[in-house]
Amino acid sequence: MKRIDCLGEICPYPMLLLQKEYDALCSGESVLLITDHHCTLSAVGVYCDAQGFRYSPDEVIPGVWEITITAKQ
């Protein structure tokens, strides 16, 4: 699984990094995006819905989320 560490980064930077992983996602890999910016959660949701990806956010500690993104099989 690819890991994108976006701690301390604000939008749109996390989304730009996620979009760079588009080919990996389409080939069936999962991507783990780590963020502490709550706006990234909604942006990832909109992006994944538009691309047909599944995403699962998990607030691992207060204010820090790990979002697993995978292509639908």
N, C-alpha and C positions, 0 to 999 in steps of 0.2 A: 504494500500500500504506500502510495506517495504521501508525503507529509508537507503541508504548507504552513509554516509558522508565521502568523500575522500579528503576534502580540505587539501592542503599541502602535499598530498601523490603523489608519482610518480609511473609510471608503473614499475613493473607489479602488485603492491599492489592492485590498484582498480579492476583489472581483477580477481585477486585471490578472493577478497571479492564477486564479482559478480558471479563467478563460484560456490561459496558456496551456493548461492541462487537458483541454478539450479532446485532443486526439487520444490521450491515454484513457480518458473516461469512455470514449466510444469503443475502445478495444476491450472493454470489460474490467479495467482496473478500478480500484477505489481510490479516492483521495480523501485525506483527513486534513481539514482546514481548522486551524486553531486561532481563535480571535478573542479579544477582550473589548470589542466594539460592537455594541448591541445592534446598530444599524446594519451590520454585515449579515446578521441572521435573516432579516427580511429580504435583503438584496440577494442572498444565496437562494432563498426560497423562490423568489420570482424567476431567477435565472434557471434553476433546476426544473421548475414547472414548464418553462418555455422550451427547454432542451429535452425534456422527457427523462430527466435524471431523478433518481430517488435520493433523498437526503434525510439525515437523522441527526438533529442537534442534541447535544448532551451538555448541560451546564456542570462541568466537573468540579469547579469551585465557584463561589459567588462571583459573577462577573466575567468568568472565562468559559468559553464554549468550545467543544470539539464537535465539528460537523463532519459526518461521514457522507460522502457523495459517491454514488455508483450509478452506472448506466442501467436502465431497465433491460432485462434480458428478454 
